[in-house]
């Protein structure tokens, strides 16, 4: 379980996060939506320990990201919105580099690389230099690299950007499978119809504050997520 407690972050006088409180449970596919500049990426980077925050805490079960970050990150995966990876390596070299950092066994990594590369239709390109890849191909390599150490928590920032429709569908199926195994998936997105169909939980953020959160079914029982989102961000 992830518990975000009264998370606050400012840049000078600009208060970006104004007391974020969320609980994300095992098996959740949790959507985090909001307009540009609402605080989504700041929240995610604070959750990951990439960005220091002013007050509050982020707990993974009973461990704090502030004091137990290294231990938490052993079972954590992050897929950023921009796949900025080593272009002089081949796709396979990069995946093995990441697997080495997590001390993933050769047998397990080979199995997962083969499985995910085939599903995402990049298996024939693994020996090519990453510098020759399109944005979507780089995104696929980042996705595989995030999953090959069998993380318990996967946090993503706009994971579908750059993916073609087939790969988008494949990633959604992978996400469903992982959460059925008890993993946690928390991701930001602007694609509201994907969030509505895929996720069981949602939080909407505006100007650094959570303005709605909870079950997707409860939130959208009388309307579409797009209509709810537009109404909330316009009226709040």
N, C-alpha and C positions, 0 to 999 in steps of 0.2 A: 504493500500500500504506500502511496505517496501522499503526504500531507503538507500542503503549502499554508503556512501560518503568517498572516498579517505581513506579507512581503511588501517592502517599500524600497524604492530606488529613485534617486534624483541625480540629475546632471546640473550642478550649480543650483540655480533657483527653479529649474524645470523639474517638477515632480512627475516622473514617468510612471511609476507604480505606486498606487495610493492605498495599500493595504489589501493585497490579494490573498484570498482564502479559498482553497480548493482541496477536495479529497478524491483521489483516483485509486480505484480498487483493482485487484487482480481480475483479469478477464475483460476489463474495460477497453473499448476503442473509444477514446475520448477526443472529441473535436474542440479546438480552441479557435474561435473565430472573432474577427474584428476588422475594422477599417485599417488602412495604412497609418502607422504612427500610433495605434491604440495601445501598444505595449506588449504585443504577442512575442516578438523575438527577444525583447528584454526579459520577459518572464521565463522563456525557455532557456536562455543563456544563464540566468540566475539559478534555475533548477539544476543545470548541469555543472555548476561551479565554475563556469567560464567567466562569468561576470560577477564581481562582488556586489552585494546589496547592502543597503544602509541599515535595515532592521528586519525583524521577522526571521523565519527559518524555513527550510525545506527538508522534510524528514522522509527517508526511505525506510519503512518500518520504524525502527527506533533509532536509526542512524541519521545524523545531521550532515548535510552537504558541506557545512562550514568546518566541521571537525573530523569527519570520516570520509572525506571526498574520494580518496584513493580506493578505499575498500568498496564504496558504492559504485565507482566507475568500472570495477571489475565485472559487474553484472548489468552494466548500462550500455546502451547504444544510442548514437546520435546521428541523424541524417540531416545535414544543413540544407538551406535553400539554394546554396551555390556550391556545386561539386568542384572545389578548388583542390585538386590532388596532383601528385607528382607526375608530370607529363613525360619525363624521360624514362619512366618505367613502363613495362607492359602491364596489361590488366592483371595477368596472373602474378607477376612479381609484386604488384601492389597488394593484392589480396593475401599473398603469403607474408608480406611485410606486416600487415595488420594482424594476421593470425599469430605470427611470432610474438608480437607485443602482448597478446593475451595468452600466450603459451598454450595455444590450441593444438591438440595432437594432430599429427600428420594424417592419420586415418579419418578423423572427424572433419578436418578442414577440407580434405579432398572430396569427401562425400558431399558436404554442403556447397562447395564451390561448383561441383558438377551439377548438383540439383538446382541451385538457384540460377546458374548461368544458362542452363537449358530452359528453365521456365521463363526467364527474361529475354531469351533469344539473343544472347551475346556469347554463347559458348564457342563459336567459330572465330571470335575476335579477341580472345583472351591473350593471345601471343603478339598482338599488335601493340604498338606504343600508344599510351593514353593520349599523347599529343595529337594523334590522328583521329581521335574519337569526336563524335558530335556531343553536344550538351546532354542529350538523352542517354547516350552510351556511357558517358561519365557518371550520370546519375545512377545508372544501373550498377556500375562498379561500386559506387558508394553504398548503395543499398545492400549489395552482397557483403561488402566488407563489414557493415554494421551487424550482420546477422550470423556470421560464421563462428562466433564464439558463444552462441546460444545465450544471448542476454535475457534477463528477466524483464527488463524495462526497455522499451524503444521509444525515443522521443524524436519527433520529426518536425522540421520547419518547411512547410510547403513541399511535401515529398513528391507530388504529382507534376510539378513544373518540369517541362521538357520531355515528359514521357508521352509516347504515342498511345492511342486508345487501347491497343492490345496489351501493352505493358502496364498501363494504368489498371486495366481489369486484372491482370496477373498480380500486381502488387496488392490490390484490394483482397484478392483471394488468399494471398500469403498472410496478410494482416488478420483476416478472419481465422485462419488456421492457427496462428500463433496465440491469439487470445483464447481460443478453445483449449489450448494447452495451459492456460493460466497466466500468460504473459500480460503485461500492461503496455498499451500503445496510446500515446498522447501526441497529438499533432495539430499544428496550425494549418489553416487552409482558407482560401478565398472561394473555393469551389463548393458552394452551399448544397447543391443537389447531391454531390458525392458524400458530404458530411451527413446529410439527412438519411441517405439510404444505408450508409456503412456503419455509423456510430450509434452506440447505445447511450452515451452521455455527451453533454455539450456545455461549454461555458462561452458566453459572449462578453467581450471586453470592450470598453469605450473609455478613452481618456484615462487609462490606467486604473479603471475600476471594473469589477465584474458586475454587469447589469442584469444578467440572467444565467442560471446554471441548473443542471439537474438532468433528469431523464429526457432523452430525445422524444420519446412517445408522449410524455406529459407536456413538454414544451410545444410540440407541433400538433396536438390532438385536434385543434380547430382550424389550423391553417398550415401553409407550407413554411419551411424554415426561412426561405427568402422573404416572405411577407412578414414573418415575426421579426427577423433581423432588421429589415428596413424600418419597421414601426418602432422598434426599440432604440435604434441609433438615431432616429429622427426626433423622438420625443424625449429621450432621457436628458 
